[in-house]
């Protein structure tokens, strides 16, 4: 009894340490991706640009950042699997993100090019680190708990990111309370605070989560770089073996494109159509805290409805959101859509991650999560690029937002055809053969 309790406590500490990285890096998602930097980019860094031009450049900046990660993610994952270096890669990319996010403190009026460069490198670090963080999930969580561990991570991410955003908004809206000369300086200091927060709360993961055991495949080169390409070649040669996993990846690539674009472009779209900054940022802040119970709720829903069906439910809500965005006119409309996003954002992403984690063999978790995160990066490439192009061609981003419906409809339709039970059965079979069950 005592042994079991001790094992459960040790397991809980490892799970909590893993989840704390969501708390740490979600500060980047809230302050940098969603709330403060998009508005700062449009009104300060891009002060010399037209509003539609600033929106377009912001979209293109996201495209460059995601393209860099997309091109390197699978090979980096394969190298990490070969060398047993998931945590080292996580630390390297997190360090890159922390440094260049902090350097955004130097950006001032008209410095849109500097802002773009620092943001690109910061987001490469953020996105690259997430590949290796996500790849630890199937090693950290017990199979029967993986949905709940993943949703707990997202819930803590909402809380951590939301708390720092509250502090940042207090600085920006009432700078005199903190002895700051104005909102611009307060915004710049908020970027620095993200880097500090990210670094500080990443420590539990590196202290408590062990590097997972790894398996080197027969005939692999001793050179990690060459072995990484060998692993990728072998995976592609056996692609029919992983049929359900790759079917799921294609579906995820599509529907996550819509989710990612809504997250990235919502604030700058609202600013373009005249929604006040206080309402824009206030609604994003509300999403953080409303999203906490709904993330946990999706973990509960997955036990009863099933993981795939729960994701499909979320995609239906996102379809309504994209259509509603076309008709948005007032701050009240923006708030309504933001609350709808809060109900499904964390749950849809957490369950997508955990379903993939169950279908990915543990010996190849970083490699396969490299492919998984490529889908996130292509969401950061195709969606924002489409958003920027359509907005510049039409002079308004309304058609850009409604065009995202196609990603949810086609992605959800493909998800219906995925036999997740077969994918999980194959992963379990490989885990047992490799001694990683």
C-alpha positions as CSV (number, residue, x, y, z in Angstrom):
1,X,0.0,0.0,0.0
2,X,2.8,2.4,1.0
3,X,4.8,1.4,-2.1
4,X,1.8,2.1,-4.3
5,X,1.2,5.4,-2.7
6,X,4.8,6.4,-3.0
7,X,4.8,5.4,-6.7
8,X,1.6,7.4,-7.3
9,X,3.1,10.4,-5.6
10,X,6.3,10.2,-7.7
11,X,4.2,9.8,-10.8
12,X,2.1,12.9,-9.9
13,X,5.3,15.0,-9.3
14,X,6.6,14.0,-12.8
15,X,3.2,14.8,-14.4
16,X,3.0,18.2,-12.7
17,X,6.6,19.1,-13.6
18,X,5.8,18.3,-17.3
19,X,2.6,20.3,-17.1
20,X,4.5,23.3,-15.7
21,X,6.2,23.8,-19.0
22,X,2.8,24.6,-20.4
23,X,2.5,27.2,-17.7
24,X,5.9,28.6,-18.6
25,X,5.7,28.9,-22.4
26,X,2.1,29.9,-22.5
27,X,3.2,33.4,-21.6
28,X,4.6,33.6,-25.1
29,X,1.3,32.4,-26.5
30,X,-0.7,35.0,-24.6
31,X,1.5,38.1,-24.5
32,X,3.5,37.6,-27.7
33,X,1.2,35.7,-30.1
34,X,-2.2,36.8,-29.1
35,X,-2.6,40.0,-27.0
36,X,0.2,42.5,-26.8
37,X,2.7,42.1,-29.6
38,X,0.2,42.0,-32.5
39,X,-1.3,45.4,-31.4
40,X,2.2,46.8,-30.6
41,X,3.4,45.6,-34.0
42,X,0.5,47.4,-35.8
43,X,0.5,50.6,-33.8
44,X,4.1,51.1,-32.7
45,X,6.6,48.9,-34.7
46,X,4.5,49.3,-37.9
47,X,3.4,52.9,-37.2
48,X,4.7,54.0,-40.6
49,X,2.6,51.3,-42.4
50,X,-1.0,51.2,-43.6
51,X,-3.2,49.1,-41.3
52,X,-3.9,46.4,-43.9
53,X,-0.2,46.4,-44.8
54,X,0.7,45.9,-41.1
55,X,-1.7,43.0,-41.0
56,X,-0.2,41.5,-44.1
57,X,3.4,41.8,-42.8
58,X,2.4,40.2,-39.5
59,X,1.0,37.3,-41.5
60,X,4.1,37.0,-43.6
61,X,6.3,37.2,-40.5
62,X,4.5,34.2,-39.0
63,X,4.8,32.4,-42.3
64,X,8.6,32.7,-42.3
65,X,8.9,31.6,-38.6
66,X,6.8,28.5,-39.2
67,X,8.5,27.6,-42.4
68,X,11.9,27.5,-40.7
69,X,10.6,25.0,-38.1
70,X,8.6,23.0,-40.6
71,X,11.6,22.3,-42.7
72,X,13.7,21.0,-39.8
73,X,11.2,19.4,-37.3
74,X,11.1,15.8,-38.5
75,X,14.9,15.4,-38.9
76,X,15.5,17.1,-35.6
77,X,13.0,14.7,-34.0
78,X,14.6,11.7,-35.6
79,X,18.1,12.8,-34.4
80,X,16.7,13.3,-30.8
81,X,15.2,9.8,-30.8
82,X,18.5,8.2,-32.1
83,X,20.7,10.0,-29.5
84,X,18.3,10.1,-26.6
85,X,18.4,13.9,-26.5
86,X,14.8,15.1,-26.3
87,X,15.5,17.2,-23.2
88,X,18.6,18.7,-24.7
89,X,16.8,19.7,-27.9
90,X,14.0,21.1,-25.7
91,X,16.4,23.2,-23.7
92,X,18.2,24.5,-26.8
93,X,15.1,25.7,-28.6
94,X,13.6,27.1,-25.4
95,X,16.8,29.0,-24.8
96,X,16.6,30.5,-28.3
97,X,13.0,31.5,-27.8
98,X,13.7,33.0,-24.4
99,X,16.6,35.1,-25.6
100,X,14.9,36.6,-28.7
101,X,11.6,37.1,-27.0
102,X,13.4,39.1,-24.3
103,X,15.2,41.2,-27.0
104,X,11.8,42.5,-28.2
105,X,12.3,45.0,-25.4
106,X,14.5,46.9,-27.8
107,X,11.8,47.5,-30.4
108,X,10.5,51.0,-30.7
109,X,8.4,53.2,-33.1
110,X,8.9,52.2,-36.8
111,X,11.1,49.2,-36.0
112,X,8.8,46.7,-37.7
113,X,11.7,44.9,-39.4
114,X,13.6,44.4,-36.1
115,X,10.3,43.3,-34.5
116,X,9.8,40.8,-37.3
117,X,13.3,39.4,-37.0
118,X,13.3,39.0,-33.2
119,X,9.8,37.5,-33.4
120,X,10.7,35.0,-36.0
121,X,13.6,33.7,-33.9
122,X,11.5,33.7,-30.8
123,X,8.8,31.8,-32.4
124,X,11.2,29.3,-33.9
125,X,12.4,28.7,-30.4
126,X,8.9,28.4,-29.0
127,X,7.6,26.1,-31.7
128,X,10.8,24.0,-31.9
129,X,10.8,23.4,-28.1
130,X,7.2,22.3,-28.3
131,X,8.1,19.4,-30.6
132,X,10.3,17.9,-27.9
133,X,8.0,18.8,-25.0
134,X,5.1,17.1,-26.7
135,X,7.2,14.1,-27.5
136,X,7.7,13.5,-23.8
137,X,4.0,13.1,-23.2
138,X,3.6,9.4,-24.0
139,X,6.7,8.7,-21.8
140,X,5.4,10.8,-18.9
141,X,1.7,9.8,-18.9
142,X,0.2,6.4,-18.3
143,X,-1.9,5.3,-21.4
144,X,-5.1,5.5,-19.5
145,X,-4.4,9.0,-18.2
146,X,-2.9,10.6,-21.4
147,X,-6.0,12.7,-22.3
148,X,-6.3,14.0,-18.8
149,X,-2.6,14.8,-18.5
150,X,-2.6,16.6,-21.8
151,X,-5.7,18.7,-20.9
152,X,-4.2,19.4,-17.5
153,X,-1.2,20.8,-19.3
154,X,-3.3,23.1,-21.4
155,X,-5.4,24.2,-18.4
156,X,-2.2,25.2,-16.5
157,X,-1.0,26.9,-19.6
158,X,-4.1,29.0,-19.7
159,X,-3.7,29.9,-16.0
160,X,0.0,30.7,-16.2
161,X,-0.2,32.6,-19.5
162,X,-3.3,34.5,-18.2
163,X,-1.7,35.5,-14.9
164,X,1.3,37.1,-16.6
165,X,-1.0,38.7,-19.1
166,X,-2.9,40.3,-16.2
167,X,0.3,41.8,-14.9
168,X,1.4,42.9,-18.4
169,X,-2.0,44.6,-19.0
170,X,-1.8,46.4,-15.7
171,X,1.6,47.8,-16.7
172,X,0.3,48.9,-20.2
173,X,-3.1,50.3,-19.1
174,X,-1.9,52.0,-15.9
175,X,1.9,52.6,-16.4
176,X,1.9,55.4,-13.9
177,X,1.0,53.0,-11.1
178,X,4.4,51.3,-11.7
179,X,6.5,54.3,-12.3
180,X,6.6,53.7,-16.0
181,X,6.7,56.7,-18.5
182,X,4.0,55.3,-20.8
183,X,2.3,52.3,-22.5
184,X,5.0,51.8,-25.1
185,X,7.7,51.2,-22.5
186,X,5.3,49.0,-20.5
187,X,4.6,46.9,-23.6
188,X,8.3,46.5,-24.3
189,X,8.9,45.5,-20.6
190,X,6.1,42.9,-21.0
191,X,8.1,41.2,-23.7
192,X,11.1,40.9,-21.4
193,X,8.9,39.6,-18.6
194,X,7.8,36.7,-20.9
195,X,11.4,35.6,-21.3
196,X,12.0,35.7,-17.6
197,X,8.7,33.8,-16.8
198,X,9.4,31.2,-19.5
199,X,12.9,30.5,-18.2
200,X,11.9,30.4,-14.5
201,X,8.9,28.0,-14.8
202,X,10.7,25.6,-17.2
203,X,13.0,24.5,-14.3
204,X,10.7,21.9,-12.8
205,X,10.6,19.9,-16.1
206,X,14.4,19.8,-16.4
207,X,14.7,18.8,-12.7
208,X,12.1,16.1,-12.4
209,X,11.3,14.6,-15.9
210,X,13.9,12.1,-16.9
211,X,15.3,11.7,-20.4
212,X,13.2,8.7,-21.8
213,X,14.9,5.5,-22.7
214,X,15.7,5.2,-26.4
215,X,16.2,2.4,-28.9
216,X,18.7,2.5,-31.7
217,X,17.6,0.6,-34.7
218,X,19.7,-2.1,-36.3
219,X,22.1,-0.8,-39.0
220,X,21.9,2.9,-37.9
221,X,24.9,5.1,-38.4
222,X,26.8,6.2,-35.3
223,X,26.6,9.8,-36.7
224,X,23.4,11.3,-35.3
225,X,22.7,13.5,-38.3
226,X,23.1,10.6,-40.7
227,X,21.1,8.3,-38.5
228,X,18.3,10.9,-38.4
229,X,18.0,10.7,-42.2
230,X,18.1,6.9,-42.0
231,X,15.2,6.9,-39.6
232,X,13.2,9.3,-41.7
233,X,13.9,7.1,-44.8
234,X,12.8,4.0,-43.0
235,X,9.6,5.7,-41.7
236,X,8.6,6.8,-45.2
237,X,9.4,3.3,-46.6
238,X,7.0,1.9,-44.0
239,X,4.4,4.6,-44.4
240,X,1.6,2.0,-45.1
241,X,2.4,0.4,-41.8
242,X,1.5,3.7,-40.1
243,X,-1.5,4.3,-42.3
244,X,-3.9,5.5,-39.6
245,X,-1.3,7.7,-38.0
246,X,-0.6,9.5,-41.2
247,X,-4.3,9.8,-42.1
248,X,-4.7,11.5,-38.7
249,X,-1.8,13.8,-39.4
250,X,-3.4,15.0,-42.7
251,X,-6.7,15.7,-41.0
252,X,-4.8,17.5,-38.2
253,X,-2.8,19.5,-40.6
254,X,-6.0,20.8,-42.1
255,X,-8.2,21.6,-39.1
256,X,-5.3,22.9,-37.0
257,X,-4.5,25.4,-39.8
258,X,-7.8,27.0,-39.1
259,X,-7.3,26.9,-35.3
260,X,-3.8,28.3,-35.5
261,X,-4.8,31.2,-37.8
262,X,-7.7,32.2,-35.6
263,X,-5.3,32.3,-32.6
264,X,-2.6,34.3,-34.5
265,X,-4.7,36.8,-36.4
266,X,-7.7,37.5,-34.1
267,X,-6.4,40.6,-32.4
268,X,-4.9,42.2,-35.4
269,X,-8.1,41.5,-37.4
270,X,-10.2,43.1,-34.6
271,X,-8.0,46.1,-34.6
272,X,-8.4,46.5,-38.4
273,X,-12.2,46.6,-38.2
274,X,-12.1,49.1,-35.3
275,X,-12.5,47.1,-32.1
276,X,-11.0,49.1,-29.2
277,X,-7.7,47.9,-27.8
278,X,-9.1,47.5,-24.3
279,X,-11.8,45.2,-25.6
280,X,-9.4,43.2,-27.8
281,X,-7.0,42.5,-25.0
282,X,-9.7,42.1,-22.4
283,X,-11.4,39.4,-24.5
284,X,-8.1,37.6,-25.0
285,X,-7.5,37.7,-21.2
286,X,-11.0,36.3,-20.6
287,X,-10.3,33.4,-23.0
288,X,-7.3,32.4,-20.8
289,X,-9.4,32.0,-17.6
290,X,-12.6,30.7,-19.3
291,X,-10.4,28.1,-21.1
292,X,-9.2,26.6,-17.8
293,X,-12.4,24.7,-16.8
294,X,-13.3,23.9,-20.4
295,X,-9.9,22.3,-20.9
296,X,-10.5,20.0,-17.9
297,X,-14.1,19.5,-19.2
298,X,-12.7,18.1,-22.5
299,X,-10.6,15.6,-20.5
300,X,-13.8,14.4,-18.8
301,X,-15.7,14.5,-22.2
302,X,-13.0,12.2,-23.8
303,X,-13.6,9.5,-21.2
304,X,-17.4,9.5,-22.0
305,X,-17.7,10.5,-25.6
306,X,-14.3,9.4,-26.9
307,X,-11.3,11.4,-27.9
308,X,-12.1,11.7,-31.7
309,X,-15.7,12.6,-31.2
310,X,-14.8,15.3,-28.7
311,X,-12.4,16.8,-31.3
312,X,-15.1,16.7,-33.9
313,X,-17.5,18.6,-31.6
314,X,-14.8,21.3,-31.1
315,X,-14.4,21.7,-34.9
316,X,-18.1,22.2,-35.2
317,X,-17.9,25.1,-32.8
318,X,-14.8,26.5,-34.7
319,X,-16.9,26.5,-37.9
320,X,-19.5,28.7,-36.2
321,X,-16.8,31.0,-35.0
322,X,-15.2,31.5,-38.5
323,X,-18.6,32.3,-40.0
324,X,-19.4,34.6,-37.1
325,X,-16.2,36.5,-37.7
326,X,-17.3,37.5,-41.2
327,X,-20.3,39.4,-39.6
328,X,-18.5,40.9,-36.6
329,X,-19.1,44.6,-36.2
330,X,-19.0,45.5,-32.5
331,X,-17.0,44.8,-29.4
332,X,-19.8,42.7,-28.1
333,X,-19.5,40.4,-31.2
334,X,-15.8,40.1,-30.6
335,X,-16.4,39.1,-26.9
336,X,-19.1,36.5,-27.9
337,X,-16.7,34.9,-30.4
338,X,-13.8,35.0,-28.0
339,X,-15.9,33.1,-25.3
340,X,-16.8,30.5,-27.9
341,X,-13.1,30.1,-28.7
342,X,-12.4,29.7,-25.0
343,X,-14.8,26.7,-24.8
344,X,-12.9,24.7,-27.4
345,X,-9.4,26.0,-27.9
346,X,-7.6,24.2,-25.1
347,X,-9.6,21.0,-25.3
348,X,-9.3,20.5,-29.1
349,X,-5.5,21.0,-29.0
350,X,-5.0,18.9,-25.9
351,X,-7.0,16.0,-27.2
352,X,-5.3,16.2,-30.6
353,X,-2.0,16.0,-28.9
354,X,-2.9,13.1,-26.6
355,X,-4.6,11.1,-29.5
356,X,-1.5,11.4,-31.5
357,X,0.7,10.5,-28.5
358,X,-1.3,7.2,-28.1
359,X,-0.8,6.4,-31.8
360,X,2.9,7.2,-32.0
361,X,5.4,4.4,-31.0
362,X,7.5,5.6,-28.0
363,X,10.8,4.7,-29.7
364,X,10.0,7.3,-32.4
365,X,8.0,9.8,-30.4
366,X,10.2,12.8,-31.2
367,X,10.4,11.9,-34.9
368,X,6.6,11.5,-35.1
369,X,5.9,14.6,-33.0
370,X,8.2,16.4,-35.4
371,X,5.7,15.4,-38.2
372,X,2.9,16.4,-35.9
373,X,4.3,19.8,-35.2
374,X,5.1,20.3,-38.8
375,X,1.3,20.4,-39.2
376,X,1.2,23.2,-36.6
377,X,3.9,25.0,-38.5
378,X,2.1,24.6,-41.8
379,X,-1.0,26.0,-40.0
380,X,1.3,29.0,-39.3
381,X,2.4,29.1,-42.9
382,X,-0.7,28.5,-45.0
383,X,-3.4,30.1,-42.8
384,X,-1.7,33.5,-42.0
385,X,-0.3,33.7,-45.6
386,X,-3.9,33.2,-47.0
387,X,-5.2,35.7,-44.5
388,X,-2.6,38.3,-45.6
389,X,-3.1,37.7,-49.3
390,X,-6.9,37.8,-49.2
391,X,-6.9,40.9,-47.0
392,X,-4.6,42.8,-49.3
393,X,-6.5,41.7,-52.4
394,X,-9.9,42.7,-51.1
395,X,-8.9,45.6,-48.8
396,X,-10.6,43.8,-45.8
397,X,-9.9,40.7,-43.8
398,X,-13.6,39.6,-43.5
399,X,-13.3,37.2,-46.4
400,X,-10.0,36.0,-44.9
401,X,-11.7,34.9,-41.6
402,X,-14.6,33.2,-43.2
403,X,-12.4,31.3,-45.6
404,X,-11.0,29.3,-42.6
405,X,-14.3,27.3,-42.6
406,X,-12.8,25.1,-45.3
407,X,-10.0,23.9,-43.0
408,X,-12.5,22.8,-40.3
409,X,-14.9,21.1,-42.7
410,X,-12.3,19.1,-44.7
411,X,-10.1,18.4,-41.7
412,X,-13.1,17.1,-39.7
413,X,-14.3,15.0,-42.6
414,X,-10.9,13.3,-42.9
415,X,-10.8,12.7,-39.2
416,X,-14.0,10.7,-39.4
417,X,-12.1,8.2,-41.6
418,X,-9.3,7.6,-39.1
419,X,-9.4,4.2,-37.3
420,X,-7.7,5.4,-34.1
421,X,-8.1,2.0,-32.4
422,X,-6.0,0.4,-35.1
423,X,-3.4,3.1,-34.8
424,X,-3.2,2.7,-31.0
425,X,-3.0,-1.1,-31.4
426,X,0.0,-0.8,-33.7
427,X,1.8,1.6,-31.4
428,X,1.2,-0.7,-28.4
429,X,2.6,-3.6,-30.4
430,X,5.8,-1.7,-31.3
431,X,6.2,-0.4,-27.7
432,X,6.1,-4.0,-26.3
433,X,8.6,-5.2,-29.0
434,X,11.0,-2.4,-28.0
435,X,10.5,-3.0,-24.3
436,X,9.0,0.5,-23.8
437,X,5.4,-0.5,-23.0
